[in-house]
Amino acid sequence: MSHRHKIILLVEDNPDDIALTRRALERNDFAAEVVVAHDGAQALDYLFATGSYSGRDTSMMPKVVLLDLKLPKIDGLEVLSRLRNDERTKNLPVVILSMSNEEKDIWRCYRLGANSYIRKPVDFVQFSEAMQQFGRYWLLLNEAPPKMS
């Protein structure tokens, strides 16, 4: 019953990276539902219950958002900025998952309020290990801020 409350919003446009991330998370059995948004606009629609997600129950928010930076329509930095500037999502944990190891990208993510930055390992074994550590921390150990009533 608590499993369905563990939602990871994966914002990623690369089908291979989506499959890899799903496989790595399933392999580590965190019993979390992975919801995929294929671009930044879809991610915002999901989180704010607009567009194709109009009417979605926004009391069921993800435990964490895994956000790629290079996305179609609205890029990851803009998604992050909009999440941090909205009262409903400003405390939602956002972990950047990117191929970029450029200091300026990492710096900009933290400046905009990212909670963590993970560079995508190229190798599946390394990636699976990174996802195991990610899941253990964000799904099992991290205490989210209590909801304001």
N, C-alpha and C positions, 0 to 999 in steps of 0.2 A: 504494500500500500504506500509506503514512503518512496518506493522506486519511481512512481509516476511523477513525483514532485521534483525529481532530478532531471532537469532539461538542460542540455547544452545547445546553445544556438551557434552553429558553425556557419560563418559567413565566408564562403569560398566559391570561386567560379571555375576552378580547375577540377574536372571530373576525376582525374587520377588522384589528386590531393584529397578530394572528398572521400573516395573509396579507401585510401590509405588511412585517413584519420578515423573513419568508421571502424575499419578492421583493427587498428591499434587500440581503440577504446573498447571494442567488443572483446578483444583478446585479453584485456585486463579486467573484464567483467565488473564494471562500475555500475551496472544496471541503470544507466542513464539513457534517456531518450535523446537522440541526436536529431535536432531539427535543422535542416539545411536551407539557408538563403543563398541564392546564386549570384546576388549582386547587392550593393549597398541599399538600393531603394527597397528591395524585398525585405531586407533585414529591418529597416525602419518601419515598414508596413507591419511586419510581424510584431515588433516590440510595442508599437503604438496602436495596434489594431485598426489599421487603415487599409485602403485598397483591397486586395484579395483576402486580407485577414480581418476585414471589417467584422466586428461582432465577436472576435476572439476574446476569451476571458483573460483580461490582463492581470488578474490576481495570480495567475500561473505564469510567473516570469522565470526565465532561465536562471540556474544557479550561477552560470558563467557564460560569457559570449567569447567564442574563439573567432577572432577577426583578422582576415587577410587584409593587407594594405592596398594591393593593386586589384581593384574591382571595377567592373563595368557600371555605368550609370552614375553611382555615387561612390567615390573611393573610401577606403577604410578610415583615413584621417578625418574626413567629413562626417562619416558615421559616428566616430568616436566623439567628435566635437558636438554633434547634435545630442548624443546620449548624455554627455556631461552638462549640457546647457538646459536639460529638461528635468524638472523636479521628480518626475516619475522614474527616471532611469539614471540619475546622476551618481547613485551609489552602486549600480549594477557592476559586478566584477567583469572587466574586459581584459582579455589576454590577447595580445597581438601575436599572430603566427605568420611569420613572413620569411621569404628567402633573403631579404635584404639584411646585410650586416653593416650598412652604412651608418656611421655615427649620427648623421643629421636626421635620418629616419627614426632611429631609436630615441634620440633626444626629443624630436617633435612628438612622438607617441606619449612619452612620459609627461611632457609639458602640457599635452591635451588631457591628461588624466588616465592614461592606461595603467592598469594594475600590475602588468607583467609583460615582458617581451620575450618570445621564444623564437629563435631562428630555426627554420625548418631544416632538420638534418636530411641529407639526400638519401642516406641508407635506411632501409626499412627497420633494421634491428635498432639503430640509434633512434629513429623516429618513434618506434614502439616504446622504447625506454623513456623517451621524453614525454609521451602521452601517459605512460604509467605514472610518472612523477606528477604531471599536470593533474591527472584524475585524482590521485591520492590526496594532493593538497587541496584543490578547488572543490572537489565533491565530498571529501571525507573530513578533512581537517579544518578548512576555513570556516569561520563563523561570519555569516553575512550580517550587516547591520539590521537591527530589528525594524519591522515595518512601523511607520509612523501611523498612529490612529487618529 
